[in-house]
Amino acid sequence: MNLPASLTGVVPPVCTPLTPDREVDVRSLLRLVDHLVAGGVHGLFVLGSTSEAAFLTDRQRALVVETVAGHLGGQLPLVAGAIDMTTPRVLDHVTAVTEAGADAVVVTAPFYARTHPAEIARHYRLVAAASPVPVLAYDIPPAVHTKLPADLVLELAVEGVLAGLKDSSGDLAGFRQVITGLHAHGVSGFSVLTGSEVVVDAALALGADGAVPGLANVDPHGYVRLDRLCRAGDWARARAEQERLCALFGLVGVGAPTRMGGSSSALGAFKAALHLRGVIDCPATAEPQVPLSPDEVEEVGKFLAAAGLL
C-alpha cells in the first residue's frame, strides 16, 4: 500500500515483543499486529520510541519491518522510523526500511551534536531528496534534545519536503500553530498527528489528522472509539472515553523511580499489559532497561481491570 494523501486516524507505535534472550519475538509480533488490526486502527508505526528502536540492532530493525509489512500485506499504511544521529546514518535506515516494505519514514532532527535550525532543515531536505517514500518529521525533544520550531515545520511543509508531523513534544500551543499555519498557507495532504495518549480529543478538536498513542497497543479499540466519537462531533462521549484512557495511562507510572527511569516503567508497563492480555509471550524490555517487579506487574493488572480490559 502506498501512503494515502493524508495519514489519518489511530496509528499505534507498535511495541516490539522480545524473547527472554532479547531477540525479536516474531510470533508475538504477528499476534500484536492482528490485535491492532482487529481493534480497527488506521495504520501502524514501527521503529519509534515505543518500539524500542534505539535499543534494536540494524538486523532486528529490518526484521521488524519485514515481519509487519509481510503480515499486513498492504491492508494498512505502514510507516517506519529511520532514526539516527546524522544524515548519512538516517539515509542508510531509509534504504533499509523502504526495501523492507515501509510506505513512509519518520525522521527526527539530528542529535548528539548540537544543531542549528538551518542544519535541521538541511537534514530534512537531504533525506526527502533521497527517500523513495514520504518523510514525516518526528518532534520528540526528550529523546533528541531539540524542539522542532513550528515555523520550520511549516516552511518544510510548504516546500513539500515533509508529508507530515508526529508531535510528541507536549507543546499543544506549537501543535496548534502548525495546524493554523497549514490552513493559512493552503497546504493539503500534510498529516498532523499527536503522539500524546491523554489529549487526543483536544488535538482532534484543534484539527489534527490523527494520533500515535503508545497506549493504543494495550487498548486499540478505545482509541479507535475515541477517534470515531470526535469525528462525529460527540464531544461529551469523546471526553468520557478520553478520561477512561487517561486513567488507564496511569499504568506507565508503576515502576519505582528509585530504581528505574521513566522509559523502563512505561515500556515495561505496556509490555506487561500485553502479556497479561495474552497478546505477547514475554514482557521483556531491551537492555539496559530495568524490568518491572512482580508487584509492579500486579499493579498493571489493576489498571487493566479498572479499564475493563481483564
Secondary structure, DSSP 4 states (H G I P E B T S, - for coil): -PPPSS--EE--B----B-TTS-B-HHHHHHHHHHHHHTT-S-EEESSTTTTGGGS-HHHHHHHHHHHHHHHTTSS-EEEE---SSHHHHHHHHHHHHHHT-SEEEEEPP-SS---HHHHHHHHHHHHHH-SS-EEEEE-HHHHS-PPPHHHHHHHHHHTS-SEEEE-S--HHHHHHHHHHHHHHT--S-EEEE--SS-HHHHHHHT--EE--GGGGT-HHHHHHHHHHHHTT-HHHHHHHHHHHHHHHGGGG-S-TTTS-HHHHHHHHHHHHHHHTTS-S-----TTSPPPPHHHHHHHHHHHHHTT--
